[in-house]
Amino acid sequence: MEKRALYVFTVLLVGLALATYVPLVQAGAPLQAPPNPTLDQDPGNPDQPVYWVRYNFETGAYELDPTAVGDPKTDWKPVHRQAAEGTTICFTPESEEFPFDTQGVNPSMDKYAKEAGVNLLVFNNAYPSTTQPLASADACVTQGADLVISFNVLAELAPAIMRKYNAAKIPVIAVDVTHPGAVFWGADNCLAGKLAGEFAVKWAREHNWPEDQIIIFTGIDPTVGGAPACRNTAFVEEIRAQMPKIPDANVFEVDMRTSELGVTPGALAATTDWLTAHPDAKYIVATTINDDRAVGIANAMVQAGRGDPTVDGIVIGKNADESGLAAIRRGGTPFVGSVAFFPDRYGEFLIPLALDILEGKPVPSIVRVPHEVITAENIDKWYPLQEP
């Protein structure tokens, strides 16, 4: 009898636990949410659940927050305010070379950090260096940062970087490439690829391109990792879903690792080699993971005498940085559009997100940026020319 009573009591306890546990995750998420959702998440997966988490400064890790209410995918908003006196945030930018960083992300971070009264330490990751991101992480730890915003795009370095911060019990926000144990903030890579694919289909149909002759061309960089790769894979999937007559043989991945050439020249060289090997190719819809490479693809097409976007092909970039916007405004090349990530707004979101974490507030395990396809038709709406 005592065993039966104990069994009933245990069942009741389990039922009560489940009743209080289920609301911790948004609708459609698994019932058994992980204790630390940031350890193993894939922002490149559109079905990836998003959870409310808080950083535990005693254990040095994020934890699922059982007290948070609302949908973490939609209900977190940046709240701008002054940081506590002496707040130090370490920012390790992707580079101090590419326009996306130098004219967008980095100035934005500096602006919003100053407005919030944050002491912002900056240590350049110097992409594509494979050693500098580790050195930057060491510098952030040595300088005693309260929080790190890590813009390291080399996925293979992420575990080693996080070991340094976890040992020092420093919370991390990872930008654009997921890091195990960090809140992710950045592009909705699959959405960006899908939007680019939708635009490519629309262009091809408006110009009466024969579906079975269309060529899908993606410039890839395997070193960048899984999440940004969806900028390409979702592009291909969207086009093929809408244009099923495109043969498998007309889908190409071209490796555009920068090597010693640099990003844009490397993309130009790789595309030139491909065009030489495919002298009759036209009706090309091309994309890659950023505008720097997309400009290289477009330049290669022009130099090969195949730069007419009405018949030879088009390129849709990603980021809508200065190089991409300039190409769109200039016109006359295959570079006809770019999916905007609005790098000039990164600091607008990242600094408030960092302050929420430092103040012990619940934050989403994944926060995604807004996106828009920028073309010659709408560029002045999103990026109006400045008066001289």
C-alpha positions in Angstrom: 0.0 0.0 0.0 2.8 2.4 0.9 4.5 1.6 -2.5 1.3 2.4 -4.3 0.9 5.7 -2.5 4.5 6.6 -3.2 3.9 5.8 -6.9 0.8 8.0 -7.1 2.6 10.8 -5.3 5.5 10.5 -7.7 3.2 10.6 -10.7 1.5 13.7 -9.4 4.9 15.4 -8.9 6.0 14.5 -12.4 2.7 15.8 -13.8 3.1 19.1 -11.9 6.7 19.5 -13.1 5.6 19.0 -16.7 2.8 21.4 -16.3 5.2 24.1 -15.2 7.9 23.1 -17.6 6.0 23.1 -20.9 5.4 26.9 -21.0 9.2 27.5 -20.9 9.4 27.0 -24.6 7.5 28.5 -27.5 4.7 26.7 -29.3 5.9 23.9 -31.4 9.2 23.4 -29.5 10.2 20.1 -27.9 8.8 19.5 -24.4 12.2 18.7 -23.1 14.1 22.0 -23.5 17.8 21.7 -23.0 19.2 23.1 -19.7 21.6 25.4 -21.8 20.1 25.8 -25.3 23.1 27.8 -26.5 25.4 24.8 -26.4 24.0 23.1 -29.4 21.9 25.2 -31.7 21.8 25.7 -35.4 20.6 29.2 -36.5 20.8 28.1 -40.1 17.9 25.7 -39.4 14.6 27.5 -39.8 13.0 24.9 -37.5 15.5 25.6 -34.7 13.6 26.4 -31.5 14.4 29.7 -29.8 14.4 29.8 -26.0 14.6 32.4 -23.3 17.9 32.2 -21.4 19.8 34.0 -18.7 23.5 34.0 -18.0 24.6 32.5 -14.7 27.7 34.4 -13.6 28.5 31.8 -10.9 28.6 28.8 -13.3 29.7 30.8 -16.3 27.0 29.5 -18.6 23.6 30.4 -20.0 20.6 28.6 -18.6 17.0 28.1 -19.7 14.9 30.8 -17.9 11.7 29.3 -16.4 10.3 32.7 -15.4 10.3 34.4 -18.8 7.0 35.0 -20.6 6.2 35.6 -24.3 7.7 34.3 -27.5 11.5 34.7 -27.7 11.4 34.8 -31.5 9.3 38.0 -31.6 9.0 39.6 -28.1 12.5 40.7 -27.4 13.1 44.4 -28.4 16.2 46.5 -28.0 15.8 49.0 -25.1 18.4 51.8 -25.3 19.6 53.1 -21.9 22.8 54.0 -20.0 25.0 51.1 -18.9 26.2 50.7 -15.3 29.2 52.8 -14.6 32.4 51.0 -15.6 30.7 48.5 -18.0 33.3 47.1 -20.3 32.4 45.2 -23.5 35.0 43.6 -25.7 34.1 43.6 -29.4 36.2 41.4 -31.8 35.1 42.6 -35.3 35.4 40.3 -38.4 37.8 42.7 -40.0 39.0 46.3 -40.3 39.2 45.9 -44.1 35.9 44.9 -45.7 33.3 47.6 -46.3 30.6 45.6 -44.5 32.7 46.0 -41.3 34.5 49.3 -41.8 31.5 51.3 -43.1 28.7 49.4 -41.4 29.2 47.1 -38.4 32.2 48.7 -36.7 31.1 52.4 -36.7 27.6 51.2 -35.6 29.1 49.4 -32.6 31.2 52.4 -31.7 28.2 54.8 -32.0 25.8 52.9 -29.8 28.5 51.9 -27.2 29.3 55.6 -26.7 25.6 56.6 -26.5 25.2 53.9 -23.7 28.3 54.9 -21.9 30.0 51.6 -22.5 33.7 51.2 -22.5 34.2 49.3 -25.8 37.4 47.4 -26.3 38.1 46.4 -29.9 40.4 43.6 -31.0 40.4 42.9 -34.7 39.8 39.3 -35.8 41.5 40.2 -39.1 39.6 37.7 -41.3 40.8 35.4 -42.9 43.5 35.0 -40.2 43.2 31.7 -38.4 45.3 32.9 -35.4 44.1 36.4 -34.7 40.6 35.4 -33.4 42.3 33.3 -30.7 44.7 36.2 -29.9 41.7 38.6 -29.7 39.9 36.2 -27.3 43.0 36.2 -25.1 43.1 39.9 -25.1 39.5 40.2 -24.1 40.0 37.9 -21.2 43.2 39.6 -20.1 41.5 43.0 -20.2 38.8 41.7 -17.9 35.8 42.3 -20.2 32.3 42.0 -18.7 30.9 40.6 -21.9 32.3 39.7 -25.4 30.6 40.3 -28.7 32.5 37.9 -31.0 32.4 38.4 -34.7 34.5 35.4 -35.7 33.3 33.8 -38.9 35.7 30.9 -38.9 33.5 28.1 -37.4 36.3 25.7 -36.8 37.8 28.2 -34.3 34.6 28.7 -32.3 35.1 25.9 -29.8 38.6 27.0 -28.9 37.4 30.6 -28.5 34.5 29.6 -26.3 36.8 27.5 -24.0 38.7 30.7 -23.2 35.6 32.7 -22.4 33.9 29.9 -20.5 37.0 29.4 -18.3 36.9 33.2 -17.5 33.1 33.1 -17.0 32.5 35.8 -19.5 29.2 35.8 -21.4 29.4 35.9 -25.2 27.2 37.0 -28.0 28.3 35.4 -31.3 27.7 37.4 -34.4 26.6 35.6 -37.7 28.4 32.3 -36.9 27.1 30.1 -34.0 29.6 29.5 -31.1 28.7 26.7 -28.7 27.6 28.3 -25.4 27.0 31.8 -26.9 23.8 33.6 -27.6 23.6 34.0 -31.4 22.9 37.3 -33.0 22.9 37.8 -36.8 21.6 37.0 -40.2 18.6 34.7 -40.8 20.8 33.0 -43.4 18.1 30.7 -44.8 15.7 33.6 -45.2 18.4 35.6 -47.0 19.0 32.8 -49.4 15.3 32.3 -50.0 14.7 36.0 -50.7 17.6 36.0 -53.2 16.1 32.9 -54.8 12.7 34.5 -55.1 14.3 37.5 -56.8 16.2 35.3 -59.2 13.1 33.5 -60.2 11.2 36.7 -60.8 14.0 38.1 -62.9 14.3 34.9 -65.0 10.5 34.9 -65.7 10.4 38.6 -66.5 13.1 38.1 -69.1 11.6 34.9 -70.5 14.5 32.7 -69.7 13.9 29.0 -70.8 13.7 27.1 -67.5 15.5 24.0 -68.6 18.5 26.2 -69.7 18.9 28.2 -66.5 22.2 27.6 -64.6 22.4 28.0 -60.8 25.8 29.1 -59.7 26.8 29.5 -56.0 30.2 30.7 -54.7 31.0 28.8 -51.5 33.5 29.1 -48.7 33.6 25.9 -46.6 35.7 27.6 -43.9 32.9 29.9 -42.9 30.7 27.2 -41.5 27.2 25.8 -41.6 24.9 28.7 -40.8 26.1 31.2 -43.5 26.1 28.3 -46.0 22.3 28.5 -46.0 22.6 31.8 -47.8 23.5 29.5 -50.8 21.6 26.3 -50.1 18.3 28.1 -49.5 18.9 30.1 -52.7 19.2 26.8 -54.7 16.3 25.2 -52.9 13.9 28.1 -53.6 14.8 28.3 -57.3 14.5 24.6 -57.8 11.2 24.5 -56.0 9.7 27.1 -58.3 11.6 25.9 -61.4 11.6 22.1 -61.3 12.7 21.8 -64.9 16.2 23.0 -64.2 18.4 19.9 -64.7 20.7 18.7 -61.8 23.6 19.1 -64.2 22.9 22.9 -64.3 23.6 23.4 -60.6 27.2 24.4 -59.7 29.1 25.1 -56.5 32.4 27.0 -57.0 34.9 27.2 -54.2 35.8 30.8 -53.4 38.1 30.5 -50.4 40.2 33.6 -50.4 43.6 32.1 -50.2 46.4 34.6 -50.9 44.4 36.6 -53.5 41.9 38.3 -51.2 38.1 37.9 -51.2 37.0 39.8 -54.4 40.0 38.9 -56.5 39.7 35.3 -55.4 36.0 35.2 -56.4 36.9 36.8 -59.8 39.6 34.2 -60.4 37.4 31.2 -59.5 34.6 32.5 -61.6 36.9 33.2 -64.6 38.1 29.6 -64.4 34.5 28.4 -64.4 33.4 30.6 -67.3 36.4 29.4 -69.3 35.4 25.8 -68.7 31.7 26.6 -69.6 32.0 28.9 -72.7 28.4 28.5 -73.7 26.8 29.0 -70.3 24.1 31.8 -70.1 20.9 32.4 -68.2 23.1 32.2 -65.0 21.6 33.0 -61.6 24.4 33.4 -59.2 24.9 34.2 -55.5 27.4 33.8 -52.8 27.7 34.6 -49.1 28.6 38.3 -49.3 28.9 41.3 -51.6 32.6 41.2 -51.9 32.5 37.8 -53.6 29.4 38.7 -55.6 31.2 41.7 -57.0 34.1 39.4 -58.0 31.6 37.1 -59.8 30.0 40.0 -61.7 33.3 41.4 -62.7 34.5 38.1 -64.0 31.3 37.9 -66.2 31.9 41.4 -67.5 35.6 40.7 -68.3 34.6 37.5 -70.1 32.3 39.5 -72.4 29.2 37.9 -70.7 27.9 40.8 -68.6 24.5 41.4 -70.1 22.0 40.7 -67.3 19.1 40.2 -69.7 20.6 37.1 -71.3 24.0 36.2 -69.8 23.1 36.1 -66.1 22.7 37.9 -62.9 24.3 38.0 -59.5 22.5 38.6 -56.2 24.8 39.5 -53.3 24.4 39.4 -49.6 24.9 42.2 -47.0 24.2 45.2 -49.2 27.4 46.8 -48.1 29.1 49.7 -49.9 30.6 47.6 -52.6 27.2 46.0 -53.4 25.2 49.3 -53.2 27.8 51.0 -55.5 27.4 48.2 -58.1 23.6 48.4 -58.0 23.6 52.2 -58.4 26.2 52.0 -61.2 24.1 49.4 -63.2 25.2 47.9 -66.5 26.6 44.7 -64.9 25.1 41.4 -63.7 25.1 42.6 -60.1 21.4 43.5 -59.9 20.6 43.1 -56.3 21.7 42.3 -52.8 20.0 41.0 -49.6 20.5 43.7 -47.0 21.6 42.7 -43.5 21.7 46.4 -42.4 25.2 46.4 -40.9 24.8 50.0 -39.9 22.2 48.8 -37.4 24.2 46.1 -35.7 25.1 48.2 -32.7 21.5 49.4 -32.4 20.6 45.8 -31.4 23.8 44.3 -30.0 24.6 46.9 -27.3 21.1 46.7 -25.7 21.2 42.9 -26.0 24.6 42.9 -24.2 23.2 45.2 -21.4 20.2 42.9 -20.9 22.6 39.9 -20.4 24.8 41.9 -18.0 21.7 43.0 -16.0 20.5 39.4 -15.6 17.5 39.8 -17.9 16.1 36.9 -20.0 17.2 37.1 -23.7 16.5 34.9 -26.7 19.0 32.2 -27.4 18.9 33.3 -31.1 18.2 36.9 -32.3 17.9 37.5 -36.0 18.4 40.7 -38.0 15.8 42.1 -40.5 16.4 41.5 -44.3 15.4 43.2 -47.5 16.4 42.7 -51.2 17.9 45.9 -52.4 17.6 46.6 -56.2 17.8 49.6 -58.5 14.1 50.2 -57.9 14.2 50.5 -54.1 17.8 51.5 -53.3 16.9 55.1 -52.7 14.2 54.1 -50.2 16.6 52.2 -48.0 19.8 54.0 -48.7 19.1 57.5 -50.0 22.0 59.5 -51.4 23.5 61.9 -48.9 23.6 65.6 -49.8 27.1 66.8 -50.5 
